[in-house]
Amino acid sequence: MQAMTPGEHPERARRPLSRALKRYLLTLVGGVVVLDAVVIGIYYQFHVSDRPLKTQQTFVAVWIAATLVFVTTMMARIRLARRRRRPF
C-alpha cells in the first residue's frame, strides 16, 4: 500500500501513477503505429516488393527487430512504473 496522509482518498494517491501508466501505454501504441507507418512508407518508396527475395526478408527482419526493441523498452518502463505502485 502507498503511504497516504490522513484524510486522503486512495484513488487520489494512485492518480499520478495511473497517468504515467496511461502515458506509457499511449506512447507504446502510438510509437508502434508511427514506426509501422514510416516503415510501410519506406517499403513503397523504395519498391522493396520489386527487390530480390533475400532483400525483402532482410527488410522485414529489420522491421520486426526495430518493433521488438521499441516494444520491449516501453514494456520495461511500464513494468517499472507498476512496481513503483506496488511495494511487493
N, C-alpha and C positions, 0 to 999 in steps of 0.2 A: 504494500500500500504506500501511497505517497503521503508525505507529511503535509498536513493541512493546518492552517491557522484556525482558531476557534470561530465557528460560525460560517466557515467556508463550505460551499456546496461541492460535493465530489465531482460533479460534471465540470465545474469551472476549473478545478485542479487539473483535469485531463485535457481541457480545450487546446492549450498551446501545442501539446504533443500531437493531438489529433490533427491540428492544422498542418504540422510538419509532416505527418504520415500522408495526409491527403496531397500535400505539395509534392512529396517524393513520388507518390503513385501517379499523379498527373504528369510529372516530369518523365517518368518511365514510359507511360503510354504515349505522350506527345513526342518524346525522343525517338521511340521506335517508328512512329508514323512519319516523322520528318526524315529519319535515316532511310526508311524504305522509299519514300518519295524521291529523295536525292539519288539513291542507287538505281531506281527504276528509270529516272531521267537520264542517268549516265548510260544505262543499258541501251536505251533507244537512241541517244545522241551519238554513241559510238558504234551502233549497229552490231552489238555483241551477238545477236542471233545469226548474223551472217558470217561470223568467225568460225574457226575450227572448233570441234567438239571439246578439245582439251582446254581451249581458251574460255569457252562457256563454263566449263566445270570449275576452272580456276576462279572465274568471276563470281560464281555462286558460292564457292568455298570462302572467298574473302568476305562476301556479303554476310554469310552466316557467322563467320568469326567476329566481324565487327558488331553484329547484333548481339552475339553471345557476350562479348566483352562489355557492351553497354548495359545489357540486362543484368548481368551478374554484379556489376558495380552498383547499379541502382538498388538491387535486391539486398546487397550488403548494407547499404545506407538505411534501407527500410528496416532490416533486422536490428541494426544498431539502435535506431530510434525506438523500436518496440521494446528492446531490452532496457532502455532507459526508463520506460514506463513501468516495467515490472521488475521489482528487486530480485526475483528468483529465477 
